[in-house]
Amino acid sequence: MNQTATGKFIAFKRKEKNLTQEQLAEKLGISNKTVSKWENGKCMPDYSLVRPLCEALEITVAELIDGEARTEGSIRVFDEQQMVDMMERIQALERQKLTLFGLALTIMGIALLALSQFLEGTTVRDFLSGLLAGLSVGEMLIGVYLTARSLFRID
């Protein structure tokens, strides 16, 4: 699955239907910025939008995923429901990966904060302690942000 090819195909089919990004977005109940992200290959449509998108563009799920119109002799190994299910599983795994990464950063930040408490004493140790404390707070903030982003599906 090539995001760039899929994005170009979405743009081609949208223009073929004489739709603006705004009009397509309105049909799907999303923002035009999301359509722009798809067309620029920055992300793929959410699995819940695949069928409505295909209906709006009058294409099949296989054509959307391939990023090209079906040819006469083409053979599909999966049916459309299997493809949508596979996209759903992939997106769920990506969210889980992001959640785990965020949690790992948060835990490492807590560990660094605890470590920074043991480095006090001399000027150099105080400097290192402050540096570690600052790094740990930053790391924890990034970890919390990534975890929240993945849990609440913030784009």
C-alpha positions in Angstrom: 0.0 0.0 0.0 1.6 3.2 -1.2 0.2 6.3 0.5 1.5 8.6 -2.2 -0.1 6.6 -5.0 -3.3 6.3 -3.1 -3.4 10.0 -2.4 -2.8 10.9 -6.1 -5.6 8.5 -7.0 -8.0 10.1 -4.5 -7.1 13.5 -6.0 -7.5 12.3 -9.5 -10.9 10.7 -8.9 -12.1 13.7 -6.9 -11.2 16.0 -9.7 -12.8 13.6 -12.2 -16.1 14.0 -10.2 -15.7 17.8 -10.3 -15.5 17.9 -6.5 -13.4 20.3 -4.4 -11.6 19.0 -1.3 -14.2 20.9 0.7 -17.1 19.2 -1.0 -15.7 15.8 -0.6 -14.9 16.5 3.1 -18.5 17.7 3.6 -19.8 14.4 2.1 -17.7 12.4 4.5 -18.2 14.6 7.6 -14.5 15.5 7.9 -12.3 18.6 7.4 -10.9 19.5 4.0 -7.4 19.4 5.7 -7.9 15.7 6.2 -8.6 15.2 2.5 -5.5 17.3 1.7 -3.4 15.1 4.0 -4.7 12.0 2.1 -4.0 13.6 -1.3 -0.5 14.6 -0.3 0.3 11.1 0.9 0.8 12.2 4.5 -1.7 9.7 5.9 -4.3 7.2 4.8 -8.1 7.4 5.3 -9.3 5.9 8.6 -10.9 2.5 8.1 -14.3 3.9 9.1 -14.2 6.3 6.1 -13.0 3.8 3.5 -16.4 2.7 2.3 -18.0 6.1 2.3 -15.0 7.5 0.4 -15.1 4.7 -2.2 -18.9 5.4 -2.6 -18.3 9.1 -3.1 -15.6 8.5 -5.6 -17.3 5.5 -7.2 -14.3 3.2 -6.8 -13.7 -0.1 -5.1 -11.7 -0.5 -1.9 -9.1 -2.5 -3.9 -8.7 0.4 -6.3 -8.3 2.8 -3.4 -5.7 0.7 -1.7 -3.8 0.0 -5.0 -4.0 3.7 -5.9 -5.1 2.9 -9.5 -8.2 1.9 -11.4 -8.9 -1.8 -11.8 -7.8 -3.3 -15.2 -9.5 -6.1 -17.1 -7.1 -8.8 -16.2 -6.5 -7.9 -12.6 -7.0 -10.5 -9.9 -7.8 -9.6 -6.3 -6.7 -12.0 -3.6 -8.8 -10.4 -0.8 -12.4 -9.2 -0.9 -13.3 -5.7 0.2 -14.4 -6.6 3.7 -11.1 -8.3 4.4 -9.2 -5.2 3.2 -11.2 -2.9 5.4 -10.7 -5.3 8.4 -6.9 -5.4 7.6 -6.8 -1.6 7.5 -8.6 -1.5 10.9 -6.1 -3.9 12.4 -3.1 -2.0 11.1 -4.5 1.3 12.5 -5.2 -0.3 15.8 -1.6 -1.7 15.9 -0.2 1.7 15.1 -2.2 3.3 17.9 -1.0 0.6 20.3 2.6 1.2 19.3 2.2 4.9 19.9 0.7 4.2 23.3 3.5 1.9 24.3 6.1 4.4 23.2 4.4 7.2 25.1 4.2 5.0 28.3 7.9 4.0 27.9 8.9 7.7 27.6 6.8 8.6 30.7 8.4 5.7 32.8 11.9 6.6 31.6 11.2 10.3 32.6 10.1 9.2 36.1 13.3 7.1 36.4 15.5 10.0 35.3 13.7 12.3 37.8 14.4 9.8 40.6 18.1 9.5 39.4 18.5 13.3 39.5 17.7 13.3 43.2 20.8 11.3 43.9 23.2 13.6 42.1 23.1 16.6 44.5 26.1 17.8 46.5 28.8 19.6 44.5 28.3 22.3 41.8 28.8 19.9 39.0 26.5 17.3 40.6 23.8 20.0 41.1 24.1 21.0 37.5 23.8 17.4 36.3 20.9 17.0 38.7 19.0 20.0 37.3 19.8 18.9 33.7 18.4 15.4 34.4 15.4 16.8 36.1 14.7 19.1 33.1 15.1 16.2 30.7 12.9 14.0 32.7 10.1 16.5 32.8 10.3 17.0 29.0 10.4 13.3 28.4 7.3 12.8 30.7 5.4 15.5 28.9 6.2 14.0 25.5 5.2 10.6 26.8 1.9 11.8 28.2 1.1 13.7 24.9 1.9 10.6 22.8 -0.2 8.4 25.0 -3.1 10.8 25.1 -2.9 11.3 21.3 -3.1 7.6 20.6 -5.8 6.8 23.2 -8.1 9.7 22.1 -7.2 9.5 18.4 -6.0 13.1 18.1 -4.5 13.9 14.6 
